[in-house]
Amino acid sequence: MSEGAAKRPRRAIRRLRPGVAVSRLTLTIVLANFIGLLILLVGSLGVTQYRDGLVQAKLEGVRAQAQLFADVLAQVAISETECAPVYADDAAATGSAVCGLSLSQRDVNEVFNRVWDSFEGRVRIFAAPQTNDDPPVKDAAALLIDDVMLRADEIVVEPLAPVEEASADNAIWRLARSAETFLKRFMTGGFRRDAERRTIEAELNEALASSPFVEERGATSVRFNEDGELVASVSVPIRRVQAIYGVVTAEIGGIEDLVADARLAILPFFGLACAAALLTSLLLTTAIAQPIRQLAVAADKVREGLAAAGRARIPDFSSRKDEIGELSASLRSMTQAIYARIDAIESFAADVAHELKNPLTSIRSASETLDIATKPEAREKLMGVIKKDVARMDRLITDISNASRLDAELAREAREAVDLRKLLTDIADLYRMTAKTNEARVVFDPSGAPVYLFGNATALGQVFRNLIDNARSFSPPGGEVRVFLIPPTDRDRIIQVIVDDDGPGIPPDALEKIFSRFYTKRPQGSAFGNNSGLGLAISRQIVTSHDGVIWAENRSDDSGAVKGARFIVELPGA
């Protein structure tokens, strides 16, 4: 190219928007649904820790009392003479001597009187197994020495309700009591199942096997007693050094109420979760359902408006950065495209009517004049005019038919990889083989690597034939039409096809008008009616459908003189 490289495009080639990697709307829905579950989870974890803390605190209090009982008994109620002999092998096996426990009622009363005011619960004293052959405790009742209930030194008096009031509320009271019992059982179900697997015998065996050198001696458990009450129980061995004389078991009730209260504490969290679910539902309704409904109603209005030749508008939610915003933008773009298509059809119909009316008027005038013409020369001239106008109408109708089918054909035809260099080579060879004398030659350099793009080879071939035909029609006899192919670069992947001629150029005010339908302004002296004015309009339509751009400019020399016209086509490479 003697004039240097072509200018870069004035407009960026349209690109499809890539898909959103993470759906914002999906993320909103998921987060909204998880808010209630998160509240329940946090509440459950918090209540569980709270419950475990309360139970552990109660066990620690009972442990302190049990250790106190064991220490006092070890001081006042141990008979050293009742220890059974321990052999070396037995001591190595058990780690402790086994001794008998001798207690009098006076000893028991003395011990319990000391802790009467500080403990309210049940205390049992068990003798240690006296054989090393079968040390585990299988029946706690067989080893029981004493069983005492320690109570607070107070009496709680609750006045009875009047008979009439009691009888009137009797059914309601029973119903409330039953509901409370059921709720308590339901809320403490899992905790009760764990307690059912714990026995007093297992607790005693664990206490007997516990180390005497740790601060927290004995064994703890939450289990059911013989009366079916859920209790916190601690068993501490009565020992002096390595000698075990028995076991003190202290237990206290109220665990079931404690656990139930802890479980009931989750109800506020459940209420918060329900409130959060309600709020998120309202939020999703406001953020999703209502906009979608508005878009649906607007789409119906567009359909009805089209039938009534109206112009309905789609709500603008494009400011939203989610699928609703994308849907709104797509619907608005689609509606604008539909309205633009309707306007284009109306304009096309008006242009077609105007272009067809001109040759029809000429034919009618010539035919009317033919009836009154008497000279053979005049009649022959009039017949020539009629033949030219008929040929012009035939050309117009053919081009109009092709233009009207173009959109449907482009949408229907599948896109494939097209070697643009081979396509241009074939077109140039066809023009070279069919060229007539004094017609402008088509020059194209076929050398080089293949240049691929995705498109419709037939439609693209029509574009370049239209550009070459237009350039040849403006070129002087024996002139030259040059076609250049510029491959894409790694930076922008844009393909350029340039068609140059040596004609008079294009008026500056017509550089954009020449792509309008039926624009046929030609130099003085050109044959009238040889062009329909649809070639360049069809070319732009095809290029735009391939996400490309096309424009025209004039070639000039260093002095600014116009040397010809130039058409530039830019297409995205494969």
LOSE-524601 format. One record per residue (C-alpha): y negated, x, z. Coordinates in pm, whole numbers, plus 50000, padded with zeros to 5 digits. Layout:
YXZ
...
***
This chain:
500005000050000
496865017049875
494604996350098
496435006950410
498494986850647
497834949750678
495914936850971
497804925051272
498164887151305
495304866951444
497644843951630
500634852051842
503934839051713
505134809551922
507914818352162
510234794852341
509774794452715
512764810052888
514794788753126
513894789353494
516334811653679
516144791553999
515464754653987
512464746854211
513344710054230
516934717654326
515724741754589
513364715154727
516154689554751
518554713954916
515994725455171
514974689655247
518584679555308
519234709755524
516324703455759
518164676155952
521374696355962
519464726456085
517924706156366
521374693756469
522784728856449
520034743656663
520364715156910
524124718656927
523954756056982
521254751957242
523124724557426
526374744357415
524684774557568
522994752257822
526294735757912
528154768657940
525364782258154
525544752658393
529324754658422
529194792158472
526534788458742
528694763058922
531724785758897
529754814859037
528684793859335
532254783159399
533414819259357
531004830959623
532334804659865
535964812859783
535384849959840
533704841760169
536724820760275
539104848460174
537154875360359
536904854860678
540584845860667
541474881960614
539664889960939
540784861861168
544074849161036
546144878460918
549294888461100
550134923661008
553644920661136
554654895160884
554334918160583
557614921160398
558954955960335
557934969459997
560084994359813
558765020959582
560015004159269
558554970559374
555194985559460
555065002459124
555884969558957
553454947159148
550814971559268
550514952859599
552504944959913
553364908759978
552774895960331
553124862860505
550074843460617
549974829560967
547254804161042
546684781461333
544624749661318
542064766661536
541724794761282
541284770260999
538714749961187
536824781261285
536644793360925
535634759760781
533064752861053
531244784660950
530724772060590
530514734760658
526814731960572
526914754260267
529794740160062
530794705459956
534184704859795
537884710259840
539454741459984
543164749059978
545034778260126
548254790259964
550804815160093
551724844059868
555224844759711
557524863759939
559834878159673
559124904459416
562004893459198
560154862359075
556464867259156
554854840258930
553934808159103
555854778958959
555004752059213
551704754559399
552624726059637
555514746559779
553084774059888
550344750960025
549334758760384
546234737360432
544084713460226
540614705460355
537694685660210
534284698760311
531464673460286
527744673560341
526664661260682
524884630260558
525644594160484
524214577160178
523644540160223
523054518359920
522114482059984
524174455759811
522534433559556
522124396659634
525104375659547
523294354959284
521834385859117
525114404259131
526994375158983
524404369358715
524434405758610
528114411058667
529124408958299
526224430358186
526964455658458
530604457958354
529634461857990
527144489258071
529704506558292
532314505058018
529854518557764
528894546757999
532544555458058
533334554957687
530304575957603
531134600757875
534724603657752
533544606757391
530924633157462
533304654357674
536374650757453
536694687257345
535884700457689
538534677657846
541194689557603
540524725657702
540724716358071
544054698358027
545714730857924
544734747858253
546934744258564
546624754358927
549784775358894
548284795858613
545124800658815
547094812659120
549114837258913
545944851158759
544394854859105
547454872859242
547414897058949
543684904158971
542404938559063
540994943559413
538484969159290
536224946059091
533264927659233
534224893559096
537684889259239
540194862159163
540434837258879
538164809058762
538904778358554
537754743458467
540734720058496
541964686458620
543124682658979
545914660159104
543584630059105
542614634958740
539124647158822
537564675258620
536734703158866
535434738458869
538034759059052
538114794859182
541144811959340
540634843959539
543504863659695
543454869960068
544054907260088
543464937860296
543514969360085
546704965059876
548354938660094
548184902459968
548584875660233
547764844360034
545234827359807
542174806159878
541374780159613
537944763659623
537094736059380
534204712459331
533804681759113
530944668258909
531834689258603
532464658758387
529034645058464
527534679458405
529184682958065
528344647257969
524704652358060
524634684157855
526194666257559
523814637157596
520964662057573
521744665157202
520654629257142
516954639057115
517944664256850
519854636956670
516734615456680
514704644356539
517304649356266
517124612456175
513334614156167
513484645455952
515964628455717
513644598455689
510614620255623
512454641455366
513684609755195
510124597055174
509004631355054
511654632354783
510794596854683
507124605854655
507714639354489
510544629854252
511294592854217
507724580354174
506664606653915
509854600653716
509234563253725
505634568653610
506884590153323
509474563853229
506884536053231
504514557353024
507314565052776
507964527652738
504254522152682
504284549152415
507164531452241
505434497852264
502124513652171
503624528751858
504804494451753
501354480551822
499534510451672
498184519352016
497794552752188
499434553352531
499074584352747
501674603252949
500714612053310
499874648653348
502044665853612
501924699753444
500264715153751
503604711653931
505744742853897
509084724653887
511204703453652
508914673253692
505984693953567
508074707253279
509244671953193
505664659153198
504484687752977
507384682152736
506764644652715
503024649952662
503754675752394
506294652652232
503854623452239
501104644752089
503544656451820
504504620351744
500874609851717
500134640451506
503094631851283
501854596151248
498384609051157
499944633450913
501994606050749
498934583850719
496914612450574
499764622250344
500074586750217
496334585250151
496434618749969
499434608149763
497724575849665
494594594949566
496454621649366
498564596149183
495594574149111
493844601148908
496514605548637
497184568248636
493504561648574
493514587448295
496634572048139
495194537148156
491924548348001
493724567047724
496054537947651
493134513447631
491264536747400
494394541447189
494354504847089
490924507546936
491244542446787
491544541746409
491624578246310
494964596246332
493324626946488
491894606246774
495154588046831
497034621146841
494524635447090
494874604747313
498684607247302
498424643547410
496314633347709
498854606747803
501744631647778
499924656948001
499124630548261
502724618248259
503924654148310
501384658548591
502614626548758
506204638148726
505294671448886
503364653849164
506174629749240
508724658049249
506594679249484
505774649349703
509454640649728
510314676549824
507524677650082
508544644650240
512154656350280
511244690650408
511084682850782
514424664750781
516074692450582
514724719450812
515954700751121
519354694350963
520064728750819
521754753751051
520044786851120
521904818751035
521284855951009
519354863050688
518914897550532
515274894750427
515374926450217
518284913450010
516604879349974
513384894849841
515374917749610
517184888049456
513924868849407
512214898949246
515204904649014
515114868148907
511434870348814
512004902948629
514834888548420
512954856348336
509504871848279
507704863047956
505314883947753
501904890147914
503064874248247
502374892848567
505274915048677
506804911849028
507314945749196
509434950749509
511064982149649
514644972749752
515375005749926
515715006850300
517874993250579
518634956050603
516104935250793
517604905050967
516164873051110
517564839151207
516534811850967
517214790650662
517644813150358
516944785250108
513694774650280
512524810550322
513264817149956
511064787449865
508214802250072
508264835649890
508704819349545
505674797349614
503614827649717
504724847749414
504104818549175
500644813749323
499894851049288
501154851848925
499054821648833
495894839848943
496854874148806
495484885548468
497864888748169
500044919248211
499034922048577
501214929748873
502294911149186
503404934649462
505704924149746
506014945850060
508464942750349
507484958950681
510454961150924
510004951951291
509264977451561
510914980651898
507704969352066
507134934851915
510134928051680
507824912251420
508674912751046
505854912750790
506094902150425
502964908650216
502274895149868
499324911149678
497834901449342
495064914549116
493324881149073
489744870849148
490464865949518
489874835849740
486464821849834
485814829650201
485354792950284
488734784650126
490934809750311
492204781850534
491724752450298
494234765850047
497044756550291
495944720050289
497884694750084
496724688549727
494104715949740
493964728049379
490624745849334
491204771049054
489044794948849
487124781948551
489184781048236
492514774048407
494634745948270
494074713348457
497004696048623
499484724848618
499584726649000
500134699249258
498464717649545
501524714149774
503094748549738
501094766750005
501154736550239
504954735750214
505084773450272
503074770950594
505274742250712
508444762650659
507014794050821
505824774251124
509284758851165
510634794751185
508194803151469
506094824151235
502534825051100
501054827950753
497474834750645
495484847050348
492804873350306
491074892350028
491724928449931
488634949549882
487814985449799
485575009249986
482474993849831
483444958749946
484314945449601
487174920449595
490244934249417
492594904949470
494184881649722
496754889749988
499154866150166
500764878150491
503824861950648
504974871950997
508374861451130
510274870451451
513114894751386
516684889551499
***
